[in-house]
Amino acid sequence: MTGLCTGRVAVVTGAGRGLGRAHALAFAAEGAQVVVNDLGVGLDGTGGAAGPAQRVVDEIRAFGGEAVAHGGDIATAEGAASLVATALEAFGRLDTLVNNAGFLRDRMLVNLDEEDWDAVMRVHLKGHFLPLKHAAAHWRAEAKAGRTPEARVVNTSSGAGLLGSVGQGNYSAAKAGIVGLTLVASAELARYGVQVNAIAPAARTRMTEQTFADTMAAPEDGAFDAMAPENVSPLVVWLGSSASAGVTGRVFEAEAGRITVMEGWRPGPSADKGARWTPAEAGESALKLLAAAETPQPVYGTR
């Protein structure tokens, strides 16, 4: 490894398994001191155990890295505050925040109840907002004290948040919200030395290996494991390092050996009457504009 993150302290939420575990190990391998956050909950967000986070800490320490576990609920103000405090108390600084924690409660919209909507919004969207808020408050204080950081935030969206996914209305809405949060945070926090980007990863995790079992299956012939979560982590580590200077407010798709810069909403064909439209005129104009516009990518799960 190159020591890309030597001297940096990285916090990774939801790091007990899957993508978060891969990110934590990759940061440690590049020299970072790592706070491994995980509640140890089940796939649907219920239950909880300290084991997953501590096992990742033990893995990092086994190859000579430095890490501590954090078992707080980052979707609460107290848990998010203690996450930042843990980094400062254990390692004396905080340089990188990777928001990764999440779970699924998939239902078609007509069967999706309010509790499942709220639970997914809470862990994905609020679970991004609160750690970001508390980390940003620390970095703002550092900047005002004349110690402007080279701080980095990597948020985790999804293809479901960019294109939608059948049966995942709650998850898709939360992940789309994370993109909006990323853009706002990038603009607001730049003055304090903070860069904020997002990834939309595709990899084999507890959340995907059941829903997309065939696609996510590991090869049996020793070929390149395209869906291994470790394939996503190199980009996350680079975004979380000082080497990514000047890159902010961007969304990257990361899958297998492919990295794509995603280009979001921007004005397409337009018409201006210079006065108020009638409904019939508006409809006629809209149809002409749609005929000239690019066809949108299909929602995941449609044919």
C-alpha positions, 0 to 999 in steps of 0.5 A: 500500500502507498500510505495515502491516508497516513496521519489521517483519522477516518470514521466509517459508519455501518462498518461491521460488515459489507461495504463499511467493513471493506472501507474501514479495512482499506483506510487502515491499510493506507495508514489511517486510524479508524473509528469503526461504527456499527450497531450490529443490527439485523438486515431489517435494522432490529436487534443489535450486538457489539460483535461486528464492530469489534471484529473489524477492529481486531482485523485492523489491529491484527495487521498492525493498524489502529482502530477503535469500535463505536457502538452508538446509534448515529441516527440520534444526536447523542450517538452522532456526537459521541461518534465524533468525540470517540475519534477526538478522544482516541486519536486527537483529530478527525479528518474523514467521515464515511456515512455508510450505515443502512438497512432495508425494509422493502415493500411495494408502495401500496404495502409499505407502512408508515413505520417501515418508511420512517425507519428507513428514512431515519437510518439512511437520511437522518443517519447521514445528516447527524454525523455530518452535522456534528463533524462539520461543527468540529471542522468549523471550530477548527477553521475559525481557530486558524486550523483549517482542515483538509476534511473529507465526507463520503456519503453513500447513495445508490442507483436506487436513489438516482434512478428509482427501484421497484419495491424500494420506495422508502430506500430510493427516496432516502438515497435520493435525499442523500444526494441533495444533502451532499450537494448542499453540504459541499456548498456550505462547508467549503469555506471550512476546508470540507469536501463532500462527495457521494458514491452510488455503489453496487456490491455484494452485501447483506442488502443486495445478496438476497434481492439480487442473488444471481447478479451478486453471486461470487464466481466459482472459477477464481475469476474476478469477483466483480461484486466484491465490496472491496472493489468500491473501497479504493475510490472511497479511500481516495475521496477520503484522502488529501489527494482528492483536493478540489473534488467536491459536490460530485456523485460517483457510481462505483461497481466492479472495476468501473468508476463513473461520474454521474451527471444529475439534473440539468436543464434540457429542452425548454420553451418560453411563451413570454406569457401565461400558457393555457393548459392545452398550450402547455400540454402541446409544448410539453409533448414537443419538449419531451420528443426532443429530450433524452429518454430517461434511464429505466427504473430498476426492476422494470422491463 
